[in-house]
């Protein structure tokens, strides 16, 4: 079954940019688009600041405008809309269980101007199964390159597969970035935590070979950088259309939903970021 792309909207400019990205992605990969507005039950039906227009009516009009905007972005796109009730992160996390990808803006109407990443994007990226794309700023496009961070972990393999799919759909080159372990005895960069065990970088090409064979039409460039991968991925994002990372790498802790690399890239990237968490395998 072909999963759909979900775009979360709330009327903010950032959510509109996320909607544009989601519509283009769904059209490019031949998937349907589902536009979702999450109604929080503690918000009154008739907010005093909205000139008498009910919350239900506001949601209906927003979804109608969003659907038109998506169809303009990708003519012929199959678009559906839905109002769901509950906490924003929890309801979008539920949406991610049946979606190919969930796309949100970096900040919504509840965000603070000084924050790079809002609570919805950060919370969803740490908990939503499958790919979650955080869109920050207008889509620039035109670089024809997708960047993915890789360290040989299961999460990184899922990230590489999604990155390969994105590169193939875009006709873009894939740049695979591996952060080489610092020399023994070097301190960990502040806030980044432990790096993967020694020797993995020597096995880097072999670990990637199955993905290169599965997607032979994708031109892939393998890059090994000295030190932690976050600065390298952030720098690569300046000339990339998308950066893809896993939720946790080999240096992560089992109880941590979002690892240091994904967290760091989300806050420092200059293009949309996809955080890919492995889905639970059904028996």
N, C-alpha and C positions, 0 to 999 in steps of 0.2 A: 504494500500500500504506500502510495506517495504521500508523505507528510506535507503539511502546509507551513507557510511562514506566518508568524504572528507578529503584529506591530502593536505595541501598547501606546495609546494616545491619551492626552489629558488637556489638549488645547494650548500647550506651551510651544514655543518656537523649536526647542530641542526635540520635542516629540514629533513635530512636523518633519524635521530633518530625518528622524529615525523612520518615519513612515515612507519618505521618499526612497531611502536606502532599501527598506524591506520590499517595496513595490518593484524596484529595479531588480533586486535579487530574485524575487519570486518569478518575475517575467523572464529573466535570463536563464533560470534553471527549470522552467516549465512547471512551477508549483502554484497552487492557489494561495491567496493572501487572506488572512483573517485579521480584521482590525478590532481591537478590544479596548473598551473603556471600563475601568474598574471604579465602581461606585462604592465609596466607603460609607458604611451604614450610619456612622456618627455625624455625617454631614447632613444638615437639614434639607428637606425637600424644597423649601423656599428661602434661600439665603437672602439676607437683607441687602447685600451689596449687588445683587444681580437684576435690579429693576423689575422685580415681580416674576421673572421667568423661572419656572420650576427646574429643579435639577434634572428631572426626567426629560424635560424638553431640551435643556442644554445638551444633554448626552445624545439625544436623537439628532439634533442639528450638527453636533460635532462629528458624529459618525457618518452622516450624509456627506458633509464637506470632505471628510477624510477619504471616503470611498471614491468621490469624484476626483480628488487629487491623485489618488493611487492609480486610477484608470487613465488619467492624463499622463502620468509618469510611464505607465506600461500599457499601451492600448491592447485590448483583448484580454487583459488579466481577469481571472476569476476572483471576485472580491466578495467576502461576506463580512458582516459586522455583528458585534455582540456587546451587551452591557452585562457585566458580571459584578456581583456584590461581595465585598469583603475587604480585607487588608490587601494593599496593592501588591506587595512582594509575594504574599502567599497565593493570591489568585493567579498572578502571572507564572509563578512556579508550577501551579496546577496546569496551566495552559501549555507549559513546556513539555509536559509528560506525553502529549500527543502531537507536538509540533516538530517540524524539522529544525526550525530556528526561531528564537524569540528575539525581537529587536526593540530596544528602548533608547531614549535619549540619555545623554550624560546627566542632565538635571531636568526636573519637571517643575511644575508651578510651586511645589513646596520647597524648592531648593534655595540655597543661599548663594549670592553672587560670588562670594569668595571661594566657593568649593569647586574643584575640578570635576569631581564625580559625586552624584547624589546618592542618597541611601537606597533608592530603588535599584539603580544599576549595580551598586556594590553588593546589595543583598541578593539580588537575583543571580548575579555572576557566581556567587559562592554556593548557591543551592539549587539552581535549575538544572535538571538533567538535560544533556544535549547542549548544542551551541547556544550561547547568549551573546548577541552583538550589541555593543555600546557605541552609539554614534555621537561624536562630538564635533560640532561645526558642520558646515555644508560639505557635501561630497565633492571632492576635487576631481578624482578620477584622472585618467589619462596617463598614469604612470605605468600601467600594465605590469604590475608586480604585486604579488602576495608574499608576505613574510610570515614565517612560522618559527617559533622557538622549539627546539628539540633537545631532549636529554636522555632518550631511551626508555622513559617510563611509560606505563600504560596510558596515562593521561596525555602524554606527548604523542603517542601513536594515534590517539583519537584526534588530536589537534592536526597532525600531519594529514590524516585522511580528509578532514573537513577542508583544510587548506588546499589539498590537491583538487577536490571537487570545485572549490571556488576558482582556482587558477584555470582549470579546464573550461568552466563555464564562461570565463572572461577572456579566454585565449591569452592568458598572462603567464609570465615567468614566475616560478616559485623560488624564493630565497629561503633556504633552511639554515637557521643560525644556531650554533652550539657554543655555549660558554665554557671554555676550557678551564679546568680546575687550576686554582692558584697553586704555586709551589708549596710543598709541605712546610708548615710552620707559619705561613702567612695568615694574618688575622682575617676573619670574614668581614666583608663590607658591612658597615653599620646598618642594621635593619634587614639584611638580606638572608641571614641564616646560613646553614651549611650548604656546601656545594656537593655535587654528585661524587661518588667514589672515583679514585684514580683508575685509569685504564679505559674508561668508557669512550673517551675521545678517539682512542686508537681503533675502536670498533664502530665508529660513527658511520662510515660508508656501508659496511655490511648490514647494519641495522636498518638503514634506509632503503636498501636494495629492493625488498618486497614492494614498497610503495612506488618506487620508480618503475618497476615492472608492471604494476597494476595500472599505472597511469602513464603509459609510454608517450602520449601526446603532449605531456606537460614538460616543458624545459625546466629543469631544476638545477639550481646552483647551491652548492654546499659550502658554508662558511664557518670556520672555527675561529672564535675570538678569545683572546686572553682575558680572564677575569669573569665577573658575573655578567649574565646575558642581558639584564635590564637596560643598561646604558646603550648596548649595541642594538637591541630591538627598538628602543626609543629613537635612536639615530636613524635606523632603517625606515622607521615609520614616516619620516619626512618625505620620502620618495616612494611610498607604497600606497596602494589602494585599500589594503586591509592587513592587519597584523593578527595572527592567530596564536593563542597559547592554551595550554592545558590548565586545569584548576590547580593541580599540585604536581610537583616533579619528584625526583628521587630524594631531594632534600626535605620534603614536606613531612608533616606529622599527620597521622591517620585521623586525628580529631579536628584538624584544621580544614575548613571548607575551601578557603582561597589561599593559595601559596604565595610566597614572597615575589616570585617572578610575575605571576598574573596580576597581583595587587600593584606591583611597581609599574608594570606596563600600562595598566588601566589609568594610572595617574599621570603618566609621562608621554603617552603616545600622541602623535599629531594626526592620526587618521582613525577610522573605526577599528575597534578591537573585538575580536571574537574569542570568548572564553569557552572552551569545550570541556565539558565534564562527561565522563563515560556514563552511558545508560546502564541500568541494571539489566542483566541478561535474563530473559525468561526461559524457563526449562523447556 
